[in-house]
Amino acid sequence: RASRSREEIELVFDKNKGAIFALYNRALRRDPSLEGKLVLRLTIAPNGTVTMCEVVSSELDDEELERKLVQRVKLFRFEARDVEANTTTTPTDYVPA
């Protein structure tokens, strides 16, 4: 069976960018120096749910923010498709605006 394309995954992340950066901006108020790269590993089931999400690496050094970001990504919904469950990593840079 096929798997999900990188573009499809990035599209869903783009759609949810507002919620992700709202969490980051809230954490930024606590710590204005908060920035860095966060790499998440997630598994997307054929029905479009995120069945697993974990931090692979983080330069943020903020466990509370990382936990909230993981929880938020677990709420993402992808299109249900006839594909294998798909595990991928996604790097995101967090830099104050």
C-alpha positions as CSV (number, residue, x, y, z in Angstrom):
1,R,0.0,0.0,0.0
2,A,1.0,3.6,-0.5
3,S,2.0,6.0,2.3
4,R,1.2,9.7,3.0
5,S,3.2,12.3,1.1
6,R,5.5,14.8,2.8
7,E,3.3,17.5,1.3
8,E,0.1,16.1,2.8
9,I,1.7,16.0,6.3
10,E,3.1,19.5,5.9
11,L,-0.3,20.8,4.8
12,V,-1.9,19.5,8.0
13,F,0.9,21.1,10.1
14,D,0.4,24.4,8.2
15,K,-3.3,24.2,8.9
16,N,-2.6,23.8,12.7
17,K,0.3,26.4,12.8
18,G,-1.9,28.9,14.6
19,A,-2.6,26.5,17.5
20,I,1.0,25.4,17.7
21,F,2.4,29.0,17.8
22,A,-0.3,30.1,20.3
23,L,1.2,27.6,22.7
24,Y,4.8,28.8,21.9
25,N,3.8,32.5,22.3
26,R,2.2,31.7,25.7
27,A,5.5,30.0,26.8
28,L,7.4,32.9,25.4
29,R,5.7,35.3,27.8
30,R,7.1,33.1,30.7
31,D,10.6,32.9,29.1
32,P,11.4,35.6,26.4
33,S,14.6,33.8,25.5
34,L,12.8,30.6,24.5
35,E,13.8,29.5,21.0
36,G,15.3,26.5,19.2
37,K,14.5,23.5,17.0
38,L,12.0,20.8,18.1
39,V,11.9,17.4,16.3
40,L,8.8,15.3,16.8
41,R,8.2,11.7,15.7
42,L,4.5,10.8,15.0
43,T,2.6,7.9,13.7
44,I,-0.5,8.6,11.5
45,A,-3.1,5.8,11.3
46,P,-4.9,5.0,8.0
47,N,-8.0,6.6,9.5
48,G,-6.1,9.9,9.9
49,T,-5.6,10.0,13.6
50,V,-2.2,10.5,15.2
51,T,-1.7,7.4,17.3
52,M,1.7,8.3,18.7
53,C,3.7,11.5,19.1
54,E,7.0,12.0,20.9
55,V,9.9,14.4,21.2
56,V,13.0,13.1,19.3
57,S,15.1,16.1,20.1
58,S,14.6,19.6,21.5
59,E,16.7,22.7,21.9
60,L,13.8,24.4,23.7
61,D,14.6,23.1,27.2
62,D,11.0,23.6,28.3
63,E,9.3,20.3,29.2
64,E,5.9,21.9,29.8
65,L,5.8,23.4,26.3
66,E,7.1,20.2,24.7
67,R,4.4,18.2,26.5
68,K,1.7,20.7,25.3
69,L,3.0,20.6,21.7
70,V,2.9,16.8,21.7
71,Q,-0.6,16.8,23.1
72,R,-1.7,19.3,20.4
73,V,-0.2,17.3,17.6
74,K,-2.1,14.2,18.8
75,L,-5.3,16.1,18.1
76,F,-4.3,16.7,14.4
77,R,-6.6,15.0,11.9
78,F,-5.4,13.8,8.5
79,E,-7.6,12.6,5.7
80,A,-8.6,8.9,6.1
81,R,-6.8,7.0,3.3
82,D,-6.1,3.4,2.2
83,V,-2.4,3.7,3.3
84,E,-0.1,2.0,5.8
85,A,0.2,3.5,9.2
86,N,3.0,6.0,8.7
87,T,5.7,7.2,11.1
88,T,7.5,10.3,10.3
89,T,9.6,13.1,11.9
90,T,8.9,16.8,11.6
91,P,11.4,19.5,12.6
92,T,10.1,22.9,13.6
93,D,12.1,26.0,14.4
94,Y,10.7,28.2,17.1
95,V,12.0,31.8,17.0
96,P,10.5,34.8,18.7
97,A,8.8,37.1,16.1
